[in-house]
Amino acid sequence: MHDETSPEAFLEELRSALGERSVKTGEDISDDYSHDEALTAGWQRPFAVAIPSTTEQVSAIARIASRHGVPIVPRGSGTGLSGGAVPRPDSLLVSFEAMDEIIEIDEANHVAVVQPGVTLAVLDQALAEVGFVYPVFPGELGSSLGGNVATNAGGMRAVKYGVTRHQVLGLEFVLAGGEIMRSGGKYVKSSSGYDLVQLIIGSEGTLALVTEVTIRIYPRPGFSATMLVPFASLPAISNAVPELLGTGVTPLVLEYMDAVGLSAMSARVGFELGVSDAIKNAAKAYLFVILEENSQSSLDAETETFSELLLELGALDVFLLNEASAAKLLEAREGAFWVSKALGANDLVDVVVPRAEIPAYLERVNSIAADSESFISAAGHVGDGNIHFSIFQPDETKRYEVIREMLDFGLALGGSISAEHGIGSEKRKYLLELEDADKLELMRRIKAAFDPQGILNPGKVI
Ligand SMILES: Cc1cc2nc3c(=O)[nH]c(=O)nc-3n(C[C@H](O)[C@H](O)[C@H](O)COP(=O)(O)OP(=O)(O)OC[C@H]3O[C@@H](n4cnc5c(N)ncnc54)[C@H](O)[C@@H]3O)c2cc1C
C-alpha cells in the first residue's frame, strides 16, 4: 500500500480519471515533452505527462494535482521561445495535443470556437475552405491556439490585425483547484466587471488552463501584392514606416530585415532575391511589404501609391514579386529563427518600443554590440516597433549584460521587455530586475488569487 500523497497514489488517481493510455511516465515520455524552442532553456523531463481529451478531464487533473501539491506545466505544441512549456522534474506536464477539435465555425457571427490543441495550420486550412481567415500569424503555424492565447502571440500581421488579445472574444478555462469557468463569448462588447479573458491571455499557463477559445474570423481577402524594398540606411526605413501608415492603407505585413539577415534567410529556402549587385551592395536593410485587398482594382491603386511613396522616401528600388517569389520570401522570413539557431545565436531579444523610437533604439544596440564585441542581427515587425535581435555572444556574463542593457534601454524609451515571445523562465530574471516593483507585487497578488498554492507553471513569468 502507498500513502495517500505518494507519487504512486497521485498517478493512480490520474489514471483512473483519464485512463491508462493518457498518463505517461518513465520511458514512455518522449523527448519532445522536455523542451520548447527557447535557445537558452535546458531540456528537462517531467515526472509524468497527462494528455486530457475533455475539459472535465483537465478539471480532474487540476483537482488531483492540487490535492497532492504537484506542479502543473501546460504544453501546447512546444514552439514557444521563452522556456514557458519546459517542465520541472517534479511536475506533471499537461499536453493539450488531444484537445484538437474545431468545435464550430460560425459564419453568421464571424466567430470560430476551438479547443486549445488546434494548430494554426489546421485552423487556417479549415477556414480557407469556407472563405474565412483567422488573422494572427506568428511565424510558427504548428503552434496551438492554447499556446497562442497563453503567450499572446503576435506575428507579422499584427500591424493590421493586432495580436492574439485583439482577436480572442471568449475563453473557457480551468483554475488550479479544478473549477471550470467561462468568460466572454460570441460578442464584441462587454462592460461587465473585470475582464478575465484579457487577464488570462498572455499569462503563460500561470493563472489557468485554457480549454476552449472563441476567436474572431474575417472574410478572406482574395488579392495581395508583395514588395521587397531595399534601403541604403536604417533611419530611412524607420522614417518611411510612419509615412506609409499615414496613407490610411494598413499593409498586412510591414517587416524589416537587415541585409545580412535577409541573405541568410533567403539562402536557407533557396530564394534568389533578383536584386542587382549594385543595389545589393548599397542596401543596408530591406522592407518587406504585403498589401491585401478584396478587389484587384483597389489593390492596384494601393500598390501604386505605396511604390511611389517608397521611392520618394529613399527606397533604392521597389521589387514587386510574383506569386512564387512572394511565397518564398514569406517562407524565408518565417524561417528567421531557424537561421539564427543554425548560425549559433546564443539568445533572442524580442523587445518592443514605440515605433518612432526605433532609430534611436537601433543606434544604441549598434553601440552595445560594438562595446561588448558581440554580433547582433536584427529582423522584425517594424510596423509594430517590435524588432527581434539574435545575440551572438558566447560569454554568459557579457551576454547577460548586453541583454540587460538592451531591455533597460527599451523600457527607458517607453517600451516593454517582450512583445510576443513571453517571459517564461528565460526572460524572468530581466522582468524581475527591470520592471516596476509595485507592478510586480500586484502581479504576484493576482497570481495568488488565481492559484493560491502556486502549482500552475511555477518558476515562470513572476
Ligand atoms: C520558427 C518560429 C517562429 C516564431 N514566430 C513567432 C512570431 O512571429 N510571433 C510570436 O508571437 N511567436 C512566435 N514564435 C513563438 C511561438 O510559436 C509562440 O509563442 C506560440 O504562441 C507558442 O504556441 P505553442 O502551442 O507552441 O505553445 P507552447 O510552447 O507549448 O507553450 C507556450 C506557453 O503557453 C502555455 N500553454 C500552452 N497551452 C496552454 C493552455 N492550453 N493553457 C494554458 N497555458 C498554456 C505553456 O505553459 C507555455 O507557458 C515562433 C516560434 C518559432 C519556433
The ligand as an ORCA input file, in Angstrom:
! r2SCAN-3c Opt
* xyz 0 1
  C      10.177     29.461    -36.071
  C       9.366     30.143    -35.022
  C       8.791     31.360    -35.320
  C       8.009     32.013    -34.363
  N       7.456     33.215    -34.679
  C       6.676     33.842    -33.786
  C       6.066     35.092    -34.099
  O       6.247     35.640    -35.187
  N       5.273     35.662    -33.167
  C       5.036     35.070    -31.953
  O       4.279     35.630    -31.156
  N       5.617     33.908    -31.619
  C       6.429     33.273    -32.494
  N       7.023     32.089    -32.149
  C       6.829     31.546    -30.791
  C       5.706     30.518    -30.625
  O       5.314     29.950    -31.828
  C       4.529     31.162    -29.917
  O       4.940     31.558    -28.636
  C       3.312     30.260    -29.768
  O       2.235     31.019    -29.272
  C       3.541     29.071    -28.842
  O       2.479     28.146    -29.021
  P       2.655     26.630    -28.583
  O       1.383     25.927    -28.837
  O       3.841     26.034    -29.224
  O       2.868     26.807    -27.029
  P       3.931     26.135    -26.017
  O       5.312     26.433    -26.458
  O       3.593     24.698    -25.866
  O       3.582     26.903    -24.707
  C       3.761     28.289    -24.601
  C       3.244     28.774    -23.251
  O       1.841     28.602    -23.199
  C       1.454     27.777    -22.097
  N       0.306     26.998    -22.571
  C       0.229     26.226    -23.685
  N      -1.018     25.738    -23.821
  C      -1.749     26.204    -22.776
  C      -3.103     26.058    -22.359
  N      -3.977     25.340    -23.055
  N      -3.490     26.669    -21.223
  C      -2.629     27.436    -20.505
  N      -1.340     27.614    -20.858
  C      -0.913     27.008    -21.980
  C       2.703     26.986    -21.767
  O       2.742     26.582    -20.418
  C       3.795     27.992    -22.078
  O       3.959     28.863    -20.984
  C       7.818     31.419    -33.082
  C       8.400     30.184    -32.796
  C       9.175     29.551    -33.741
  C       9.774     28.225    -33.387
*
